[in-house]
Every structure is written in structure tokens, then in C-alpha cells.
Amino acid sequence: MANGETLAALAVTRSLGRAGYRVVVSSTAADAPAFRSRYCTAREQQPRPGIAGVPEWLRRQIARHDVGLVIPSESLYLDIRSRHAEFSRYLALPHRADVAERGFSKYELFERSPRENTPPTLLVRRATYDAASLREWAGSVAPPYFVKVDALAADDGAARVLSFRSDEDLVRGVEGELRRAERLVAQAFVPGHGFACCLLRLGGEVRASLVFERLHEVPHTGGPSSLRRTVAWDALEADATRRLAALDWTGAAMVEYRGDQLTGRFALMEVNARFWGSLHLALHAGVDFPRLLADHFFGYASAGGAVVRARPGTIARVAVPGEIQHIASIVRSPDFGAAFKVRRVALAAWQTIDPRVRSDLLAYGDVAPAFRTTINYGRVLLDAGLRRVRARYGRLRGVLPDAAARAALRLGALRSLAAPLPGPVHRLVFVCAGNICRSAFAEAYARALGVPAVSCGLHADDGTPAWAPVTAVAAQLGIDMGGHASRRLSPEEFRPGDLVLAFEVGHARQLASLLARRVGVHVRLLGSTPALARPHVQDPYGLSDSYVRTCLMAIRTAVDDWSRQVHPGVDPADGATARERDPVVHRDETLTAG
């Protein structure tokens, strides 16, 4: 069983293992869930897709483990399809290579199958492409438009689906794809829910069938299903049967649709000629596709007999990570109200303990894959959380001072450092620790807006240039910091009308104490402005480029707000031309410290 990192591989491993078959699992991932199954008798590291040695690797595995049946993933088959004749006796696929390849081609699906119950579709070939015909087709349907490229037809061997909102974007996109793909399929949007019919077709006859509805998808706007329910829909099953017959398919396949069971209308989307991610639903519903396929392949099954069909009403879900991601996409969406989001979270929690909802991962007597998947996903969430923390706060220990400063601001403990200004302001003075990152950028940005500004540092060494990563990100934001030189704070040089802006609460309090006797000098927290409401702006020195950008963007927001307050005529949106409009050389207004 190839690609043991997938849910389909885990379902096949469990099915065949319970039936008494020895199951060798291969995967490109070192810790694939199927490796952890009690029914996995041997583990093999699978080569990455696209490398030249895959056929030789498969040949070695067949010999080493005395393999009689290979159940390939799409990527594995594409890597060995040039050797189809050699491996066909091990594959649960059509014996003819051209027929086998049809199952992996969306183009051939729509070229060969009946036009009934298909969405508006245009088949496009590189050799016969005509832009006028494409525009005419696009004009006959409503956007969005979807373009599907098969791995078989792509020069780089990568399948992809692209969407476009306008006719011209569609034409440009198709022409771009035809430079690297021999053919493609253009389709119009199809409303409705996702449905699928999974069939096992052997000897020209359907031996097993499952129809299910996608109740939840990841994200909620469309994608892989995370919660599914089996249904009875004879018309859709009959249509799927005709599609596979048109392809002369042998083996397992899933035919996907969009439709509405209440109206009885549906439209074909695509065929997946392999075992599918929701295969556990079939096992829970009483249709053991892998065992039926293996028994037929090895001659253990009798010919003929009634079609094995799934029990309607069976529900199964993949909780980790599928349902978590589905709920997260709803919670993050602005399209739903708070009450709806709370109900969906509560329903997901209830389904965790509802005995009617079966699990893809958690199986009686085979719990290790579920535990390993949960642990791995927990690590993914932790890593993602740490990346977000570092991007927003610079480092993990930056969270506490930020939270403490925000709480102090809300509780009024920083009232004196966030109060309205009592008088006119003639100059902004930005103060941080070293004057090579935060205050240096704030000064340069304020000057770009045409606002008189200087900067210095509480602990700065005179003459140090701005830190290179800050200079680089500032340049991306259109601010030149190449001539900056750091300078140490000198309280004697402050003058009436100076607004001193600090980046940390401790710095602000220190400055307020140092400048207490300076008449007309006001000390405030840079981040106390309503536009930012972030009184603690962590020093980016030595931290990641992502945080450097976050930090400078926050400073820019705050400087924009302060500039509007002290110079009402300043328009930050027009800052790029402010220096040309009012070329004041504010560097002459220096502090002795620099």
C-alpha cells in the first residue's frame, strides 16, 4: 500500500489486515499513520514523486516482500506508468496502459463520457487553441471559471485547479497553462453540495457501491470533506456507473458531483481512479472495498452476485485535523455571526462523543494511528503558534510585557503617558534603547511625511548605522535609512514643543523622570495611539525578518496617527511625495547626543 501518510492508505491497511492479508506500507513520510497500525506488517520508505528511480525501487520491494498486489496512489502510478506492461500483473488497475491512464485524466473523462449531467465545459488543447472560442464560451456562462490541468498533461507532472473571476483573466490563465500543459479543461461554477459515488467495477460489472454527501469541507467554502453521510441516490449511482463504463474502467474509483438531492439535479465534477480519503466511511457502512478488490484479484471471490451497497445514514468524520480546520475556517470567517459560530463549535464538541458519528482515525483495537496523528497535528499547531508569536511579538518572552502593557493601558495605569497633548507640538522625538532600529525608522518615516523629527537612544553609542535588516525592510516600505547614525540621549537639548515618544513603558517612565523639569516637553507612549493601542513595541534587534516587518508596520501606523494629531495637514497616504513638496532638512534640529 503506497502513500501511507494518507487516510485512504490507513483504511486499506486496516481492511486487508483484518482480512488476513500481509500489508506492506510505503510512505514518503517517516511517521505515516499507517506505519503505526497494528495491521502493518512492514514499513518501507517511498521515494519522492518525480524521481527517476521509482520503478527500480518498486521492483525491489516486490521481490523483497513477495508482493502479489500493489495498490498505488496516483503519484506512484504516474511514476511507473512508462513500465505499465511490467507491473500490470501486480496492479489492481486495467491491464492496458491507455485505459489505466484514462482514470487519471479529467480531459478524457469529459471527452468520453455522456454530456448529460455535466457542467458547462470546454476542452482545450495546445495544438488547436483558439482565444476567440474561449471568450465565446466564457461569455455564455457566469463566472467564476475553473481550469483543471491533469498531471498526465502537465510538463511538470503536477495536477492543479485554478479559478478566474473575469473573461480576460481566464484567457491569460489558459494561455499561461498551455505553455506548460498539452491540454486542459475549463469549467463553469456549479452550485450545490458535494456528493460522491464510489464504485468497485470488476469484469465490466459493478460489485460494490457507496454514495455519500459531504456535510463539512475544509475550508467551509469548499475542499476535502471532513464530515460525510451515506445516502441513497439511485440516479446519481446510475450516472457514475455510466461514466466508468465509458472509460472502460476496472478497479475502484470515486466519481464526484455537485448537486441537490431535494431537486434531484447534479453535475459531474471529476473521477478519482484510486482509493479515496473517505474510505473509512465505506468500511463503517458495510462496504469493504479493499477486501472485495483483493479477493477478486487473487481469485478468492465468486463471480456474479448482488452489488454490495452501503447502509444509508452512516456518518463518519476525520476530527484531526479535518473538523478542527473546518470549524476554525468558520470561526475566522466574517460571513457568520457570533451565535452561529458558537453553535457550530458546540455541535462539533457534541459529535466527538456522539456514538452515531464514527471516526476515520480512531478504530477499536487500532488506536495508535489516531494518537500519532493527534500528536503530530499538535506539534504542527504549536509550531504555527510559535511562528505567529515570533512574527507578532518577536519572541516568546515578548508576550508577557506586551500583555502587561495593554492591561495597564486599559486599566488607566498609564494615563499620564497616554493623555491628550496639553499644547502645541513643534517636533517629534523618538527614543528607544540603541537608536538603530525602532526610533531610527520612526524618525526616517516621519521625515518622509514632512514632519519635523529626530531620534536618539537611552543607551546608544554615537555613530552606529541602522541595523541592516531594519534598513532592508524600510527600503521595501519606501523609506531610505542609509544615512542614519545613532546618538545618545542628552536631556539638556530638549526644548519646549517637543513630543517625546517612547516604545516601552519602562523607557517612557525613565524619560518622564529625566525630563520632569523641562517645560513644554511631553512624554508619551508611541503605541498608546488609538490606531495601534499597543503600548509595548518589542525591540526587533536580532529577531526574525517577519517580526522586523511587523514591528516597522506597527511603528508606521502609530507615526501616521501622531502626525495627524500634531500636524493636521499631513496626509500619510501622500507621504511618498511629502519630502519633495516640503524639503525641510530637519537633521539640523539635532540633539547634542547626535
C-alpha positions as CSV (number, residue, x, y, z in Angstrom):
1,M,0.0,0.0,0.0
2,A,1.6,3.2,-1.2
3,N,1.5,6.7,0.4
4,G,0.9,5.5,4.0
5,E,0.6,9.1,5.1
6,T,-3.0,9.3,3.7
7,L,-6.3,8.3,5.3
8,A,-7.0,6.1,2.3
9,A,-3.8,4.1,2.9
10,L,-4.7,3.6,6.6
11,A,-8.2,2.4,5.7
12,V,-6.8,-0.1,3.1
13,T,-4.2,-1.3,5.7
14,R,-6.9,-2.0,8.3
15,S,-9.3,-3.6,5.8
16,L,-6.7,-6.0,4.3
17,G,-5.0,-6.7,7.6
18,R,-8.3,-7.7,9.3
19,A,-8.9,-10.0,6.3
20,G,-5.7,-11.8,7.0
21,Y,-3.5,-10.3,4.2
22,R,0.1,-9.2,5.0
23,V,0.2,-5.5,4.3
24,V,3.5,-3.7,3.4
25,V,3.1,0.0,3.7
26,S,5.3,2.6,2.0
27,S,5.4,6.3,2.5
28,T,7.5,9.4,1.8
29,A,6.8,10.4,5.4
30,A,8.9,8.9,8.2
31,D,6.0,8.8,10.7
32,A,3.0,8.0,8.5
33,P,-0.2,7.0,10.4
34,A,-0.5,3.7,8.5
35,F,3.0,2.8,9.8
36,R,1.5,2.8,13.3
37,S,-1.4,0.4,12.5
38,R,-1.2,-3.0,14.1
39,Y,-2.1,-4.4,10.7
40,C,1.1,-3.0,9.0
41,T,3.5,-5.9,8.7
42,A,6.4,-4.0,7.1
43,R,7.3,-0.4,6.6
44,E,9.2,1.0,3.6
45,Q,10.4,4.5,2.8
46,Q,8.9,5.5,-0.5
47,P,10.8,7.8,-2.9
48,R,9.6,11.3,-3.5
49,P,7.3,11.6,-6.6
50,G,9.0,12.5,-9.8
51,I,12.4,11.0,-9.3
52,A,13.8,8.6,-11.9
53,G,14.4,5.5,-9.6
54,V,10.8,4.8,-8.6
55,P,10.3,1.8,-10.9
56,E,13.5,0.2,-9.7
57,W,12.5,0.8,-6.1
58,L,9.1,-0.8,-6.6
59,R,10.8,-3.8,-8.3
60,R,13.0,-4.3,-5.2
61,Q,10.0,-4.1,-2.8
62,I,8.0,-6.7,-4.8
63,A,11.0,-9.1,-4.7
64,R,11.9,-8.4,-1.0
65,H,8.4,-8.9,0.4
66,D,7.0,-11.4,-2.2
67,V,4.3,-8.8,-3.1
68,G,1.3,-10.1,-5.0
69,L,-0.8,-6.9,-5.2
70,V,0.3,-3.3,-5.4
71,I,-2.3,-0.7,-4.6
72,P,-0.8,2.5,-6.0
73,S,-1.5,6.1,-5.3
74,E,-2.0,8.4,-8.2
75,S,1.6,9.8,-7.8
76,L,3.1,6.3,-7.6
77,Y,1.3,5.2,-10.7
78,L,2.4,8.2,-12.7
79,D,6.0,7.5,-11.8
80,I,5.7,3.9,-13.1
81,R,3.3,4.3,-16.0
82,S,6.1,4.0,-18.5
83,R,6.6,0.5,-17.1
84,H,2.9,-0.4,-17.1
85,A,3.4,-3.7,-19.0
86,E,6.0,-4.8,-16.5
87,F,3.9,-4.1,-13.4
88,S,0.4,-4.6,-14.7
89,R,0.1,-8.1,-13.2
90,Y,0.6,-6.6,-9.7
91,L,-1.7,-3.6,-10.2
92,A,-5.4,-3.5,-9.4
93,L,-5.9,-1.4,-12.5
94,P,-6.9,-2.0,-16.1
95,H,-4.3,-4.1,-17.9
96,R,-4.0,-1.8,-20.9
97,A,-1.9,1.3,-20.2
98,D,-4.1,3.7,-22.2
99,V,-7.2,2.6,-20.3
100,A,-5.4,2.9,-17.0
101,E,-4.3,6.4,-17.8
102,R,-7.9,7.5,-18.6
103,G,-8.8,7.2,-15.0
104,F,-6.3,9.9,-14.1
105,S,-7.3,12.3,-16.9
106,K,-10.1,14.8,-16.4
107,Y,-9.8,15.7,-20.0
108,E,-10.5,12.1,-21.2
109,L,-13.4,11.8,-18.7
110,F,-15.3,14.7,-20.2
111,E,-14.2,13.8,-23.8
112,R,-15.5,10.2,-23.5
113,S,-18.4,10.3,-21.1
114,P,-22.0,11.4,-21.8
115,R,-22.9,15.1,-21.9
116,E,-25.9,14.6,-19.7
117,N,-25.4,15.9,-16.1
118,T,-22.2,17.7,-16.9
119,P,-21.5,21.4,-16.2
120,P,-20.7,23.8,-18.9
121,T,-17.3,22.6,-20.0
122,L,-14.7,23.5,-22.7
123,L,-11.9,21.0,-23.7
124,V,-8.8,22.9,-24.7
125,R,-5.7,21.5,-26.5
126,R,-2.5,23.4,-27.0
127,A,-2.4,22.4,-30.7
128,T,-5.9,23.7,-31.5
129,Y,-6.3,26.6,-29.0
130,D,-8.4,29.5,-30.2
131,A,-8.8,32.5,-27.9
132,A,-12.0,33.6,-29.7
133,S,-13.7,30.3,-28.9
134,L,-12.6,30.5,-25.3
135,R,-14.0,34.0,-25.0
136,E,-17.3,32.9,-26.6
137,W,-17.6,30.0,-24.2
138,A,-16.8,32.3,-21.2
139,G,-19.5,34.8,-22.4
140,S,-22.1,32.0,-22.4
141,V,-21.6,31.2,-18.7
142,A,-21.3,33.2,-15.5
143,P,-18.0,33.5,-13.6
144,P,-16.1,32.2,-11.7
145,Y,-14.4,29.9,-14.1
146,F,-12.3,26.9,-13.2
147,V,-9.3,25.5,-15.2
148,K,-8.2,21.9,-14.4
149,V,-4.9,20.5,-15.6
150,D,-4.1,16.8,-15.4
151,A,-0.7,15.6,-14.1
152,L,-0.6,13.4,-17.2
153,A,-0.8,16.5,-19.5
154,A,1.4,18.9,-17.5
155,D,5.0,19.2,-18.5
156,D,6.0,19.4,-14.8
157,G,3.8,16.4,-13.8
158,A,1.7,18.5,-11.4
159,A,-2.1,18.5,-11.4
160,R,-3.7,21.8,-10.5
161,V,-7.0,23.6,-10.4
162,L,-7.1,27.4,-11.0
163,S,-10.0,29.8,-10.6
164,F,-10.6,33.1,-12.5
165,R,-13.2,35.9,-12.0
166,S,-13.2,37.6,-15.4
167,D,-13.0,36.6,-19.1
168,E,-9.7,38.3,-19.7
169,D,-8.1,36.6,-16.6
170,L,-9.4,33.3,-17.9
171,V,-7.8,33.8,-21.3
172,R,-4.5,34.9,-19.8
173,G,-4.6,31.9,-17.4
174,V,-5.4,29.4,-20.0
175,E,-2.7,30.7,-22.3
176,G,-0.2,30.6,-19.5
177,E,-1.1,27.0,-18.6
178,L,-0.9,25.9,-22.3
179,R,2.7,26.9,-22.3
180,R,3.4,24.0,-19.8
181,A,0.4,21.6,-20.4
182,E,-0.7,19.9,-23.6
183,R,-4.4,20.0,-22.7
184,L,-6.8,21.3,-20.0
185,V,-10.4,21.5,-19.0
186,A,-12.3,24.8,-18.5
187,Q,-15.5,24.6,-16.4
188,A,-18.2,26.9,-15.1
189,F,-19.1,27.2,-11.4
190,V,-21.7,24.6,-10.2
191,P,-23.8,25.4,-7.2
192,G,-24.9,22.7,-4.7
193,H,-23.5,20.3,-2.1
194,G,-20.7,17.9,-2.7
195,F,-21.7,14.3,-3.4
196,A,-19.6,11.3,-4.5
197,C,-20.3,7.8,-5.8
198,C,-17.6,5.2,-5.0
199,L,-17.7,2.1,-7.1
200,L,-15.8,-1.1,-7.5
201,R,-16.0,-2.2,-11.1
202,L,-14.7,-5.7,-11.9
203,G,-15.1,-7.7,-15.1
204,G,-17.3,-5.0,-16.6
205,E,-19.8,-5.1,-13.7
206,V,-20.2,-3.0,-10.5
207,R,-19.6,-5.2,-7.5
208,A,-19.8,-2.6,-4.7
209,S,-21.3,0.9,-4.4
210,L,-21.3,3.8,-1.9
211,V,-23.0,7.2,-2.3
212,F,-22.3,9.9,0.2
213,E,-22.8,13.6,0.8
214,R,-20.1,16.0,2.0
215,L,-21.5,17.6,5.1
216,H,-18.4,19.6,6.0
217,E,-15.4,20.6,3.9
218,V,-12.0,22.1,4.6
219,P,-12.3,25.1,4.4
220,H,-16.1,25.5,4.8
221,T,-16.2,27.2,1.4
222,G,-15.0,24.0,-0.4
223,G,-12.3,21.4,-0.3
224,P,-11.7,17.9,1.1
225,S,-14.5,16.6,3.2
226,S,-14.2,16.2,7.0
227,L,-17.7,15.0,7.8
228,R,-19.8,12.8,5.5
229,R,-23.0,10.8,5.5
230,T,-24.1,7.9,3.3
231,V,-27.2,8.4,1.2
232,A,-29.3,6.5,-1.3
233,W,-29.4,8.2,-4.7
234,D,-30.1,5.8,-7.5
235,A,-29.9,8.3,-10.3
236,L,-26.5,9.5,-9.3
237,E,-25.2,6.0,-8.9
238,A,-26.5,5.1,-12.3
239,D,-24.8,8.1,-13.8
240,A,-21.5,7.2,-12.1
241,T,-21.8,3.7,-13.5
242,R,-22.2,5.0,-17.0
243,R,-19.1,7.2,-16.6
244,L,-16.9,4.3,-15.5
245,A,-18.3,2.2,-18.3
246,A,-17.4,4.9,-20.8
247,L,-13.8,4.8,-19.5
248,D,-13.8,1.0,-19.6
249,W,-12.5,1.2,-16.1
250,T,-11.5,-1.8,-13.9
251,G,-10.9,-1.3,-10.2
252,A,-12.0,1.2,-7.5
253,A,-12.9,4.8,-8.4
254,M,-14.7,7.7,-6.9
255,V,-16.9,9.9,-9.1
256,E,-17.5,13.4,-7.7
257,Y,-20.5,15.6,-8.2
258,R,-22.1,18.9,-7.1
259,G,-25.9,18.7,-6.6
260,D,-29.0,18.9,-4.6
261,Q,-30.8,15.7,-3.6
262,L,-34.1,17.6,-3.0
263,T,-34.3,18.7,-6.6
264,G,-32.6,15.6,-8.0
265,R,-30.2,17.7,-10.0
266,F,-26.5,17.0,-10.1
267,A,-23.4,17.7,-12.2
268,L,-20.2,15.7,-12.8
269,M,-17.0,17.2,-11.3
270,E,-14.3,14.6,-11.7
271,V,-13.2,11.0,-11.3
272,N,-10.5,9.8,-8.8
273,A,-9.3,6.4,-10.0
274,R,-7.9,5.3,-6.7
275,F,-9.0,4.7,-3.1
276,W,-10.3,7.9,-1.6
277,G,-9.8,9.8,1.6
278,S,-13.3,8.9,3.0
279,L,-12.7,5.2,2.6
280,H,-13.3,4.6,6.3
281,L,-16.9,5.7,5.8
282,A,-17.4,2.8,3.4
283,L,-16.0,0.4,6.0
284,H,-18.3,1.8,8.7
285,A,-21.3,1.5,6.2
286,G,-20.6,-2.2,5.5
287,V,-18.8,-2.0,2.1
288,D,-15.3,-3.3,2.4
289,F,-13.9,-2.1,-0.9
290,P,-10.2,-3.1,-0.4
291,R,-11.1,-6.7,0.7
292,L,-13.5,-7.2,-2.2
293,L,-10.9,-5.9,-4.6
294,A,-8.1,-8.1,-3.2
295,D,-10.3,-11.2,-3.0
296,H,-11.2,-10.8,-6.6
297,F,-7.6,-10.1,-7.7
298,F,-6.4,-13.3,-6.1
299,G,-9.4,-15.4,-7.3
300,Y,-10.9,-15.9,-3.8
301,A,-14.3,-14.3,-4.7
302,S,-17.0,-16.0,-6.6
303,A,-18.2,-14.4,-9.9
304,G,-21.5,-12.6,-10.0
305,G,-23.7,-11.9,-7.0
306,A,-25.6,-8.9,-5.8
307,V,-24.0,-5.5,-5.6
308,V,-22.8,-4.7,-2.1
309,R,-24.3,-1.3,-1.2
310,A,-23.7,1.0,1.8
311,R,-26.2,1.4,4.6
312,P,-27.7,4.9,4.2
313,G,-27.4,7.3,7.2
314,T,-23.9,6.2,8.3
315,I,-21.9,9.3,9.4
316,A,-18.1,9.4,9.8
317,R,-15.7,12.2,10.2
318,V,-12.0,12.9,10.4
319,A,-11.7,15.0,13.6
320,V,-8.0,15.7,13.5
321,P,-7.1,17.8,11.6
322,G,-10.2,17.9,9.3
323,E,-13.0,19.0,11.6
324,I,-10.7,21.3,13.6
325,Q,-9.7,23.1,10.4
326,H,-13.4,23.2,9.2
327,I,-14.5,24.9,12.5
328,A,-11.5,27.2,12.5
329,S,-12.4,28.4,9.0
330,I,-16.0,29.2,10.2
331,V,-14.7,31.0,13.3
332,R,-12.3,33.1,11.3
333,S,-14.9,34.0,8.6
334,P,-16.6,37.4,8.7
335,D,-19.7,35.9,7.0
336,F,-21.1,34.3,10.2
337,G,-22.4,35.9,13.4
338,A,-21.2,35.0,16.9
339,A,-24.2,32.9,17.7
340,F,-23.8,30.7,14.6
341,K,-20.1,30.2,15.4
342,V,-20.9,29.2,19.0
343,R,-23.5,26.7,17.8
344,R,-21.1,25.1,15.3
345,V,-18.3,24.8,17.9
346,A,-20.8,23.2,20.4
347,L,-22.1,20.8,17.7
348,A,-18.5,19.8,16.9
349,A,-17.9,19.1,20.5
350,W,-21.1,17.0,20.8
351,Q,-20.2,15.0,17.7
352,T,-16.9,14.0,19.5
353,I,-18.9,11.9,22.0
354,D,-22.0,11.1,19.8
355,P,-21.9,7.3,19.2
356,R,-23.7,7.7,15.9
357,V,-20.7,9.6,14.4
358,R,-17.9,7.2,13.5
359,S,-14.3,8.1,13.4
360,D,-11.9,7.7,10.5
361,L,-8.8,7.6,12.7
362,L,-9.9,6.0,15.9
363,A,-10.6,2.3,15.5
364,Y,-11.2,-0.3,18.1
365,G,-8.0,-2.3,18.6
366,D,-6.0,0.0,16.4
367,V,-5.7,3.3,18.2
368,A,-2.0,4.1,17.6
369,P,-2.6,5.9,14.3
370,A,-5.1,8.2,15.9
371,F,-2.8,9.0,18.8
372,R,0.2,9.6,16.5
373,T,-1.9,11.8,14.1
374,T,-3.1,13.9,17.1
375,I,0.4,14.3,18.5
376,N,1.8,15.3,15.0
377,Y,-1.0,17.8,14.5
378,G,-0.4,19.2,18.0
379,R,3.2,19.8,17.0
380,V,2.0,21.5,13.8
381,L,-0.3,23.8,15.8
382,L,2.4,24.5,18.4
383,D,5.0,25.4,15.7
384,A,2.4,27.6,13.9
385,G,1.6,29.3,17.2
386,L,5.2,29.9,17.9
387,R,5.7,31.3,14.4
388,R,2.8,33.7,15.0
389,V,4.1,34.7,18.4
390,R,7.6,35.4,16.9
391,A,6.1,37.3,14.0
392,R,3.9,39.5,16.3
393,Y,6.0,39.8,19.5
394,G,9.5,38.9,18.3
395,R,10.0,36.2,20.8
396,L,8.0,34.1,23.3
397,R,9.1,36.2,26.2
398,G,7.8,39.3,24.4
399,V,4.2,38.2,25.0
400,L,4.2,39.0,28.8
401,P,5.4,42.6,28.6
402,D,3.0,43.3,25.7
403,A,0.1,41.8,27.7
404,A,1.0,43.7,30.8
405,A,1.3,47.0,29.0
406,R,-2.0,46.5,27.3
407,A,-3.7,45.7,30.6
408,A,-2.1,48.7,32.3
409,L,-3.3,50.9,29.4
410,R,-6.9,49.6,29.7
411,L,-6.9,50.0,33.5
412,G,-5.7,53.6,33.3
413,A,-2.3,52.9,35.0
414,L,-0.6,54.6,32.0
415,R,-3.0,57.6,31.9
416,S,-0.2,60.2,32.1
417,L,1.7,58.5,29.3
418,A,-1.3,58.3,27.0
419,A,-3.1,61.6,27.9
420,P,-4.1,64.1,25.2
421,L,-1.5,66.7,24.5
422,P,-1.8,69.9,26.5
423,G,-0.2,72.3,24.0
424,P,1.3,72.6,20.5
425,V,4.0,70.3,19.3
426,H,6.8,71.5,17.1
427,R,8.9,68.4,16.9
428,L,8.6,64.6,17.4
429,V,11.5,63.0,19.3
430,F,11.6,59.2,19.1
431,V,13.5,57.4,21.8
432,C,14.3,53.7,22.1
433,A,17.3,51.8,23.6
434,G,20.0,51.8,20.9
435,N,18.6,54.2,18.2
436,I,19.4,51.7,15.4
437,C,16.0,50.1,14.9
438,R,12.7,51.4,16.2
439,S,13.4,55.1,16.8
440,A,15.7,55.3,13.7
441,F,12.9,54.1,11.5
442,A,10.2,56.2,13.2
443,E,12.4,59.3,12.5
444,A,13.0,58.5,8.9
445,Y,9.3,57.7,8.3
446,A,8.1,60.9,10.0
447,R,10.6,62.9,7.9
448,A,9.2,61.3,4.8
449,L,5.8,62.6,5.8
450,G,7.3,66.1,6.1
451,V,7.0,66.1,9.9
452,P,10.0,67.7,12.0
453,A,11.5,64.7,13.8
454,V,14.7,63.5,15.5
455,S,15.6,60.3,17.3
456,C,18.0,59.1,20.0
457,G,18.7,56.2,22.3
458,L,18.8,55.8,26.1
459,H,21.8,53.5,25.8
460,A,23.1,54.3,22.3
461,D,26.6,54.5,21.0
462,D,27.2,57.5,18.8
463,G,27.6,57.0,15.1
464,T,26.3,53.4,14.7
465,P,24.4,52.9,11.4
466,A,20.9,51.4,11.5
467,W,20.7,47.6,11.8
468,A,20.9,46.1,8.3
469,P,17.6,44.1,8.4
470,V,15.7,47.2,9.5
471,T,17.3,49.2,6.7
472,A,16.3,46.4,4.2
473,V,12.7,46.2,5.3
474,A,12.4,50.0,5.5
475,A,13.6,50.2,1.9
476,Q,10.8,47.8,0.9
477,L,8.4,50.2,2.5
478,G,9.9,53.1,0.6
479,I,12.0,54.6,3.4
480,D,15.7,55.3,3.0
481,M,17.7,54.9,6.2
482,G,21.1,54.7,4.6
483,G,22.5,57.9,6.2
484,H,21.3,57.2,9.8
485,A,23.8,57.4,12.6
486,S,22.8,56.6,16.2
487,R,23.1,59.1,19.0
488,R,22.8,59.1,22.8
489,L,20.0,61.0,24.6
490,S,21.0,64.3,26.2
491,P,18.2,65.8,28.3
492,E,19.6,69.3,28.1
493,E,18.9,69.5,24.4
494,F,15.1,69.0,24.6
495,R,13.1,72.2,24.1
496,P,9.5,73.4,24.5
497,G,7.2,71.9,22.0
498,D,9.0,68.5,21.8
499,L,6.8,65.4,21.9
500,V,8.9,62.6,23.2
501,L,7.6,59.2,22.0
502,A,8.9,56.0,23.7
503,F,8.4,52.4,22.6
504,E,8.3,50.7,26.0
505,V,6.6,51.6,29.3
506,G,9.9,51.4,31.2
507,H,11.6,53.8,28.8
508,A,8.6,56.2,28.9
509,R,8.7,56.3,32.7
510,Q,12.5,56.8,32.7
511,L,12.1,59.7,30.2
512,A,9.3,61.3,32.2
513,S,11.6,61.3,35.3
514,L,14.6,62.7,33.3
515,L,12.6,65.4,31.6
516,A,10.3,66.3,34.5
517,R,11.8,69.8,34.8
518,R,11.8,70.6,31.1
519,V,8.9,73.0,30.5
520,G,6.8,72.2,27.5
521,V,8.3,68.8,26.8
522,H,5.7,66.0,26.8
523,V,6.4,62.2,27.1
524,R,4.0,59.7,25.6
525,L,4.0,56.1,24.6
526,L,4.2,55.8,20.8
527,G,1.8,52.8,20.8
528,S,-0.8,54.4,23.0
529,T,-2.4,56.0,20.0
530,P,-5.9,54.6,19.3
531,A,-4.9,53.4,15.8
532,L,-2.3,51.0,17.3
533,A,-3.3,50.5,21.1
534,R,0.0,48.7,21.6
535,P,2.0,50.4,24.3
536,H,4.9,48.0,24.2
537,V,6.7,47.7,20.9
538,Q,9.3,45.0,21.2
539,D,12.8,45.8,20.0
540,P,13.4,43.9,16.7
541,Y,17.2,43.7,17.0
542,G,18.4,40.2,16.5
543,L,14.9,38.8,15.7
544,S,13.3,37.4,12.6
545,D,12.7,39.3,9.4
546,S,9.0,38.6,9.8
547,Y,8.9,40.4,13.1
548,V,11.1,43.2,11.8
549,R,8.4,43.9,9.2
550,T,5.6,43.6,11.8
551,C,7.4,46.0,14.1
552,L,8.0,48.6,11.4
553,M,4.4,48.4,10.1
554,A,3.2,49.0,13.7
555,I,5.5,52.0,14.1
556,R,4.3,53.3,10.8
557,T,0.7,53.1,11.9
558,A,1.5,54.9,15.1
559,V,3.5,57.6,13.5
560,D,0.7,58.2,11.0
561,D,-1.7,58.8,13.8
562,W,0.6,61.1,15.8
563,S,1.4,63.0,12.7
564,R,-2.3,63.7,12.1
565,Q,-2.7,64.9,15.6
566,V,0.3,67.3,15.7
567,H,0.2,68.4,12.0
568,P,-3.4,68.1,10.8
569,G,-2.4,69.0,7.3
570,V,-0.2,65.9,6.9
571,D,-1.7,63.1,4.8
572,P,0.2,59.8,5.4
573,A,-1.3,58.3,2.3
574,D,0.6,61.0,0.3
575,G,3.8,60.6,2.3
576,A,5.9,59.4,-0.7
577,T,5.8,62.9,-2.2
578,A,5.9,64.9,1.1
579,R,9.6,65.3,1.1
580,E,9.6,66.6,-2.5
581,R,6.8,69.0,-1.6
582,D,8.4,70.4,1.6
583,P,12.2,69.6,1.5
584,V,12.9,70.7,5.1
585,V,16.2,69.4,6.4
586,H,15.2,68.5,9.9
587,R,18.5,66.9,10.6
588,D,19.7,70.4,11.6
589,E,17.4,70.2,14.5
590,T,19.7,67.8,16.2
591,L,20.2,66.8,19.8
592,T,23.7,67.1,21.3
593,A,23.7,63.4,21.6
594,G,23.9,63.1,17.9
